[in-house]
Amino acid sequence: MAALSKPREAALKALVACDKDGAYLNIALRDILSAGDMDVRDNALATVIAFGVVKNRLFIDNIIENLSTVKLKKLSVWIHNILRIGVYCIKFLDRIPISATVNECVRLSRRYGHRASAGYVNALLRAAGNSGDFLPENCESAHYISIKYSMPLWLVQMWRSQGYGEELFCAMNEEPPVTVRLNSIKCSSLPDEFEKIDGCDFGYNYRGGGSVENTALFKDGCIAVQDLASQKAIEALGVRENSCVLDLCSAPGGKAAYISQIMNNTGEVVCCDIHSHKLELIKNNLSRMGVANACVTLNDATQMREDFINAFDTVVADVPCSGLGVLRRKPDIKWTKSTVGNEELTKIQRKIFDNAAQYVKCGGRLMYSTCTINKAENEDNVDAFLKGHPDFILIEKRQLLPNTDLTDGFFYAVLERK
């Protein structure tokens, strides 16, 4: 038997792990690639294929369903994902010849399917190479948007009802930049592979090859991987030197590290998280970044903490959320989320928000933030908070979007206690 394409096989194993075991795509792929012997280029191709399939899954499955003589639910998880890989490469990767894609997927089907699988895969993928995209006729319909951009129908309907157009769905399928923050505690400039972002004090896009986390600059703490939206939120907070700051939901510690940087390592930053295993992650990140004014403590943000009341100049409540703003980076979120449980989630958010308000000194500031695009979790929570807390005034609120701000989808509101 001819040698298999390692990138496609690695991508296949990661996709099956997600479908069968409920694994997170980035973690499954990381584990598979770290255990393999592929070079940087093959690792990159495996990543492109795996993320591309998940990002465009509904579009791909619609093509397979229109061409298949077998119902999709009757396909094995292995053959189904081999077909997805094949259709993705045919429709999205122009540099790879269709014949090469078909041949590699047929080989995979012989290894991971039964005897008839190879012929079935061969016929369907050859047909896909000559077919259209089978999109719905009405290009204004939610169904059309759902298929074209591979977004669950409930999400299309929700975002459209909240005033978001096709530009947002398109942007959510684009490749996001690798954005880093220059850590001025340890470094004053970056080499040419880091491109300065206009109008941003410390934001850069990484243009180099390979993972930025493998660079010496990252390992030495000169940079932190942090989207521009998160940086903008911290800058809007207006924290001052020698302040006492509370970061209620801190893991992995990126916002706390930036606050320490702005304060020039003065004052104190108290970092909290409900999960004990994440405390070590926060400590390691802060240590790598040279943060000397922070402490880390276990805390459930939904429970009132008496010793925190009226104790802080600034409080950051980056609350648990649906995560819909980071679909460019974590496309598997859209296939695991639904409207089920949204009411319970907003209750948790409001409880944390209310507790955070008690911890702010008079004249101090509070930031509520999420990495989602959903007015029920964002604007509605802020409006409800202001009605119940007349001692707070709104300083600024902003919904950042990938199609207009070139950032992740991120919401923040900065409030001040009278």
Steps between C-alpha positions, in 0.01 A plus 500: 500500500629848413601728785218711642502877512597573858337847516163364385521203735588726794208728415272196472596369843436842657160533334395152611613576856271803499202310362539179703647622827388862513863621498588863437647530152804708598591263784442182298708632210776622731531159662505317166757733343728500804506120498579480128811550290378744235689816406371855545339514156311175548385610844374823347309313228341264753389803703357678196304191398365415846393855582373555146274195522353603835461863393315402178332182622141587412597618150703181447232266635241664273713409198557144622128456569410616147750261340480197726298187433524423873334694781764692700381352829585153367862590424768403748662795674826417319357492147285807565805702605711366213231635266499831686877527461472421130222748429676770701825456306314498167290808572742712703863400432571597139868409511433130557395312181161334526649169387751507787224570752285216365788252503603585856145477631447165327814370671372623835164331439674166437674527836208630706202350315392174340560374146208688341600829663778575251270488198235710673750767607660504155168548320368769733816710502536483122142621475575780750783618279251556217205625704372835616448594864127408527414823681131587560345718229387785726824681586314726745374214715643393834533150355727628222721690747512195725623269223732746325686603816449177696320662789231320701158629401420611855814718503417656162151582621626643829767723350272624223229583756760705687587703192812322371535442127675264262834678550527356852437143383759541227759643741447213743630259236816698425842414637569716808838666550736384774494809719746556782562766760846639555586465869673827586601357839758288319541639149484829308484387134436199277669370183361535146283187506274689742292769328387794713124558503410862427347690789596240758767553766623142532311294240682312222405236243743210468603433139770240564489128432400234753332553834578829671497310831813316388698823459760613753315831537189319624690262728695792650179694569566784258163441334160360591248356255202730548236613252473872435146505641621389841777758491255778412271401787779527758613833355143634527498414869743783575683325784759712683829424670490385864139384463352197670343289223285186511480267199206275592518242219867525419617183323723487305616837636542708184291795616665501843844504340406798284360686800828441684690628199292820486556549875877443455487217754375736774195449720341156522306273265296221661432219249217254566360189338250234604712213363802407711689349204485836321673685783833346401441611140445858618810489720717366218380763254549786747845371592601471133386858441700633794195606701605573857191667647243220470366225724283205401214357704222243464158664490147436374392829343130414544542496879533824698839540661480719808868596512475639144216745572599864429864390476601573139558804282432293188314173445502294180212256446582311180213260549438147363310533172386316188830581323334582167745782435796266451354268234788592266744343746278228648252401228389186685315727746219556249430127483493450879299807601127553478233722654451238771639626831522865397273615782713320758814652351367855521400438864860407578628807314268732689590343834870558435425853377304579816768360729772690315315826564527447877878476476552842338592798716305823461653677200641171374436327167347171396535327163253237381617309193433191288649341188161460338258675264160474662300791635339279765845441653633848437283812461201348680713406801649850517155663476366276777805573715461878467132479595588307814811702591424873488835565670677408173523700179597370156830641372527300177362188338607343173431192290808418293450295182736321260341659193523860623778505762724218370490338845326209665138556591532661843280717721598723788331758718689729737303637794590732787368496853382843607 
